Amino acid sequence: MVSNLELFSQLDLHSRCEEQIANETDRNLPYAGMILQCETLKRRYINCLHRPVGPTGKYNCHGLTFASRRTAMEGPAVEKLLSEDDYTEVTIDMVLPGDIVIYRSGPDVRHSGIVVRGFPELLILSKWGTAHEAIHGVDDCPYQGYKTFYRITDEPPRL
């Protein structure tokens, strides 16, 4: 028999600077409240495209944005990735598909997503907590606050 504690694990996940990134994967099955939350969000956000991905704690919005849906991360891990993985902040009028958005409350990272359509009508792919994934307008989601946009850069070395 597998105990509940064995259903939580951490991936060996590193930044480009080869620093470990704190993360946690929850392999527990979804419970009724998670399913109810998905249905409630779908009814509230009718203009969004709700992807047919059920509720799970295996990954969160940051795990979708930075770790290919493999794990969950918290705000400090996101800040570390932004710093160590060569992300550069871009202005909203420069945002392109593939860039990312970070929703902040004060200095704290609260939510993240991947831009799937750029300026002027931004669309974002993100995961809503332990609920499902949605493609939504930048302001049409359960997360509000100050938004910053980033692009990963791989500029060649200057000679």
C-alpha positions as CSV (number, residue, x, y, z in Angstrom):
1,M,0.0,0.0,0.0
2,V,1.3,3.5,-0.9
3,S,1.0,6.1,1.8
4,N,-0.1,9.7,1.0
5,L,3.4,10.9,1.8
6,E,4.8,8.8,-1.0
7,L,2.6,10.6,-3.5
8,F,4.6,13.8,-3.2
9,S,7.9,14.2,-4.8
10,Q,10.4,16.7,-6.1
11,L,11.9,16.7,-9.6
12,D,15.6,17.3,-10.2
13,L,14.9,20.6,-11.9
14,H,17.7,23.1,-12.5
15,S,18.0,26.7,-13.8
16,R,20.4,27.4,-16.6
17,C,22.9,28.3,-13.9
18,E,22.6,24.7,-12.7
19,E,20.9,25.7,-9.5
20,Q,18.2,23.4,-8.1
21,I,14.7,24.9,-8.4
22,A,12.4,24.1,-5.5
23,N,9.3,22.2,-6.7
24,E,6.7,19.6,-5.7
25,T,4.6,17.1,-7.6
26,D,1.4,15.9,-6.0
27,R,0.3,12.6,-7.4
28,N,-2.9,12.3,-5.4
29,L,-6.1,11.8,-7.3
30,P,-8.4,14.9,-7.7
31,Y,-11.0,15.2,-5.0
32,A,-14.6,16.5,-5.4
33,G,-13.8,20.1,-4.4
34,M,-11.2,20.3,-7.2
35,I,-13.8,19.1,-9.8
36,L,-16.4,21.6,-8.4
37,Q,-13.9,24.4,-8.7
38,C,-13.3,23.6,-12.4
39,E,-17.0,23.7,-13.1
40,T,-17.4,27.0,-11.2
41,L,-14.6,28.6,-13.1
42,K,-16.0,27.4,-16.4
43,R,-19.4,29.0,-15.6
44,R,-17.8,32.3,-14.4
45,Y,-15.3,32.8,-17.3
46,I,-17.5,32.0,-20.3
47,N,-15.3,33.9,-22.8
48,C,-12.3,31.7,-22.1
49,L,-11.4,28.5,-23.9
50,H,-11.3,25.9,-21.2
51,R,-8.9,23.1,-22.2
52,P,-10.1,19.6,-21.6
53,V,-7.5,19.0,-18.9
54,G,-9.0,17.9,-15.6
55,P,-8.0,19.1,-12.1
56,T,-4.6,18.0,-10.8
57,G,-2.0,18.9,-8.2
58,K,0.8,17.4,-10.4
59,Y,1.6,20.9,-11.7
60,N,0.5,24.5,-11.3
61,C,0.6,27.6,-13.5
62,H,4.3,28.0,-12.9
63,G,4.9,24.3,-13.7
64,L,3.0,24.8,-17.0
65,T,5.0,28.0,-17.8
66,F,8.5,26.9,-16.8
67,A,8.5,23.1,-16.4
68,S,6.4,21.6,-19.2
69,R,3.5,20.6,-16.9
70,R,5.7,18.3,-14.8
71,T,5.7,19.9,-11.3
72,A,4.4,22.8,-9.2
73,M,6.5,25.7,-8.0
74,E,6.1,28.8,-5.8
75,G,6.9,32.4,-6.4
76,P,10.5,32.4,-5.2
77,A,11.4,29.6,-7.6
78,V,9.8,31.7,-10.4
79,E,12.0,34.7,-9.4
80,K,15.0,32.5,-9.5
81,L,14.2,31.2,-13.0
82,L,13.6,34.7,-14.3
83,S,17.0,35.7,-13.0
84,E,19.0,32.7,-13.9
85,D,17.4,31.7,-17.2
86,D,18.1,35.0,-19.0
87,Y,14.6,36.4,-19.1
88,T,14.3,40.0,-20.1
89,E,11.3,42.1,-19.3
90,V,9.4,43.5,-22.3
91,T,6.8,46.2,-22.6
92,I,3.2,45.2,-23.3
93,D,3.4,46.6,-26.9
94,M,6.3,44.3,-27.6
95,V,4.8,41.1,-26.3
96,L,4.8,38.1,-28.8
97,P,3.5,34.6,-28.7
98,G,5.9,32.5,-26.6
99,D,6.6,35.3,-24.1
100,I,5.4,34.8,-20.5
101,V,3.3,36.9,-18.2
102,I,3.8,37.1,-14.4
103,Y,0.9,38.4,-12.3
104,R,2.1,40.0,-9.1
105,S,0.5,41.2,-5.9
106,G,3.0,43.8,-4.6
107,P,6.4,42.2,-5.1
108,D,5.0,38.6,-4.8
109,V,4.5,36.3,-7.8
110,R,0.9,35.0,-7.8
111,H,0.4,33.6,-11.3
112,S,2.1,32.9,-14.6
113,G,1.2,32.0,-18.1
114,I,2.4,31.7,-21.7
115,V,1.4,34.3,-24.3
116,V,-0.3,32.6,-27.2
117,R,-1.4,35.8,-29.0
118,G,0.5,39.0,-28.8
119,F,-0.3,42.7,-28.6
120,P,-2.8,44.3,-29.0
121,E,-5.3,41.5,-28.1
122,L,-3.2,39.3,-25.7
123,L,-4.3,35.8,-25.1
124,I,-2.7,33.7,-22.3
125,L,-2.5,30.0,-21.7
126,S,-2.4,29.2,-18.0
127,K,-3.4,26.8,-15.3
128,W,-5.8,28.0,-12.6
129,G,-4.5,26.6,-9.3
130,T,-5.3,22.9,-9.0
131,A,-8.1,23.3,-11.5
132,H,-7.8,23.2,-15.3
133,E,-6.0,25.1,-18.1
134,A,-7.6,27.9,-20.0
135,I,-6.8,30.3,-22.8
136,H,-7.9,33.7,-21.7
137,G,-7.6,37.4,-22.2
138,V,-4.8,38.9,-20.0
139,D,-7.4,40.4,-17.7
140,D,-10.1,37.7,-18.0
141,C,-9.0,35.2,-15.3
142,P,-9.2,34.7,-11.6
143,Y,-5.8,36.4,-11.1
144,Q,-5.4,40.1,-11.1
145,G,-2.7,42.5,-10.1
146,Y,0.3,44.1,-11.7
147,K,1.5,42.2,-14.8
148,T,5.0,42.0,-16.2
149,F,6.0,40.3,-19.5
150,Y,9.2,38.5,-20.2
151,R,11.1,36.9,-23.1
152,I,13.9,34.4,-22.7
153,T,16.9,35.7,-24.5
154,D,19.8,33.8,-26.1
155,E,21.9,36.5,-27.5
156,P,25.2,35.5,-28.9
157,P,28.3,36.6,-27.0
158,R,29.6,40.0,-27.9
159,L,33.1,40.0,-29.3
